[in-house]
């Protein structure tokens, strides 16, 4: 098997002779004695010739082509009653016939259930079988505490896996508790014993009742996953409670299985279970050693018992090379002259051999005491597990005890790989283990909400309820408790970064993951109190630096009651918006929300530390300094103008009010209290699937506020009293409204019409203003009035033209 050398065959033959002689003490020795001894050249260690072996009859490689050695391909053949041309044939001929047992449930239905309902990918078969082997070892270790005689056949507890890629055979051997004949019937018929129909009915009833389908502990379920990839499975097992070894054999397409006693001395094992899988043609790729190694690293890396795989290895050594006779004679003559020994020509070659390779780490980092784990170890684990090239920004290693017990290590990465705008609900950032066996990393928000999908880590639980496949997570009460505690620990970890003395750490975090937290403010109302302190925004007084809400509250004026904000598409638009004029005068700080997610995040928070968020671009802004008598007088004075403007604008605005937020601007267009702001309207317009009906409704709810102190408004107030139908006044009002739309962040309905009105007004304003100046310069013969004061030579020409303004153009003609 697997290219074993001739020395391997002699070692195997010696092993068989010892077993046939009844050398019971050999079972406690190391299985590696079947490996050919290697020369200790170039640092390659030799193999001790007197090495003891454990389960030597299981691990000694077999090579086909010899009449007295059983090949790996036929390793399970002895278990199925095959005969060989050897001395063992006489023994096999006396084997009792195998007992045939019928499945209670129809096998095709059973296999269909296993393949299509319980597992979504075939490679989990190895995880299941290794987990069963680990359970058998665990049970033996537990029982040996009170009954040490169970370990009389060898104290070593391990799992060994051999493959034959040429013939598509996988052999998994453990030195665990093993099974008796009755246990074989009971354990390997777990599903079949109740019938497929009864099993499906019970499963359906438990789901309808909301119960946890915690069937993971039943051995038969995990065992039958072998039929995902195997056309035949042979189980050879021996319990320390029995002096007989039994063989179970089942076919994937058969309605029955057989059990018989093992009589072949070459196939006897001291204790434990050996599974031989004969893979289907399409699944023989699983028999490659590299594939097995990869699956073990993925699913069973942290199983509590050592897992050995039979691997091809090599070491280098120097060997002599035959030289050309003529060249050798020449070297001999030269060495005779110099009286030195001729150097022999050598070359370096690689000597290959097969040996057991440890494939897992038995002590995962999360089971260690956090005080004993260094930062470098955490960083190395993070990089290795999640394929990162930078260390994490923060980590949290904790154990949760009480109603739900689990261990976990969480990390905040230094860079972002996922995009919050994409479907980031499904990630592979959280690796779930049950009893140190990897279950899955493909979750849909069960352990972490979508906005925390950037958090990476491992979670290991001993009592997590899973479905029968160990793969699909159930929404149970225990899962919800785990989720709450994981989310809380994640927030504590992020809060630690924000409170760090190094401000750059949180700035880097916010640059990468700030949008995720804003999404959390929109989606997770329960954790608003944890999310809000972590948010960062620009403000009118922060000098282009991000500030927290805590910093804003600390900077609030004593008389200030609310947290003011404005949303815009850029910093320049926000800081120069007319809405800020009065607040800037009062030295109130205003949050500038320039990210598309900022406004939605703030609206969902609604308040922070009993301070309400107030959008200064919406109606009914209360700055706390109203003078009711003065406001009443102004409203009476401009009530006719407000009505006149409303009649002219019609449905474009909900009403016209006197503004208390303006100082230098004549007017502003504000959104209704429950309507969309200019920024939100812009975002909704950009939605490809937006609702045009709601867009039209929300756009109509605007309020036109005028500044009674501005000269333009005063002039329009006079115009509406004296001549409300004056075309020039109405045109000026139209231009004023559409200009206010632009300055307030809205888009005009007809930009071309607005441009035409502005051009017309500009033409009227500047017509003839500069056209007379060239004509005045073209008539030097006309007398220019002289002044008593002499004209300075350094005065500009424009000043001299200004002196000639009394002369009319018609007089020059």
Secondary structure, DSSP 8 states (H G I E B T S, - for coil): -TT--HHHHHHHHHHHHHHHTT-GGGGGB-GGGGS------TT-----TT--BSSHHHHS---TT-TTS--STTTTTGGGT---SSTHHHHHTT----EEEE-SS-HHHHHHIIIIII-SSTTHHHHHHHHHHHHHHHHHHHHHTT-GGGGTT-S--EEEEEEETTTTEEEEEE-S----HHHHHHHTTHHHHH-HHHHHHHHHHHHHTT-----TT-HHHHHHGGGGTEEEEEEEEE-TT-S-EEEEEEETT-SEEEEEE---GGG--SSEEEEEEEE-GGGGGGGSHHHHHHHHHHHSTT-SSEEEEEEEEEEEEEEE----HHHHHHHHHHHHHHT------EEEEEEEEEEEEE---SS-GGGS-GGG--HHHHHHHHHHHHT-SS--SEEEEEEE-SSS-EEEEEEE-SS--S-TTS-TTEES-EEEEETTEEEES-EESSSS-GGGTTEEEEEEESS--B-TTS-SB---HHHHHHHHHHHHHHHHHHHHHHTSS-HHHHHHHHHHHHHHHHHHHHH-GGGHHHHHTT-EEEETTSSS--EEHHHHHHT--TT--SEEEEE-SSHHHHHT-GGGHHHHHTT--EEEE-STTHHHHHHHH-EETTEEEEETTBS----S---HHHHHHHHHHHHHHHHHHHHHHGGG-SEEEE-SS-SS-SEEEEE-TTS--HHHHHHHHT-TT--HHHHHHHHT-EEEEE-TTSHHHHHHHHHHHH-TT-HHHHHHHHHHHHHHHHHTT---S-HHHHHHHHHHHHHHHHTTTTHHHHHHHH-TTS-----SS---TTS-HHHHHHHTTTS-HHHH-
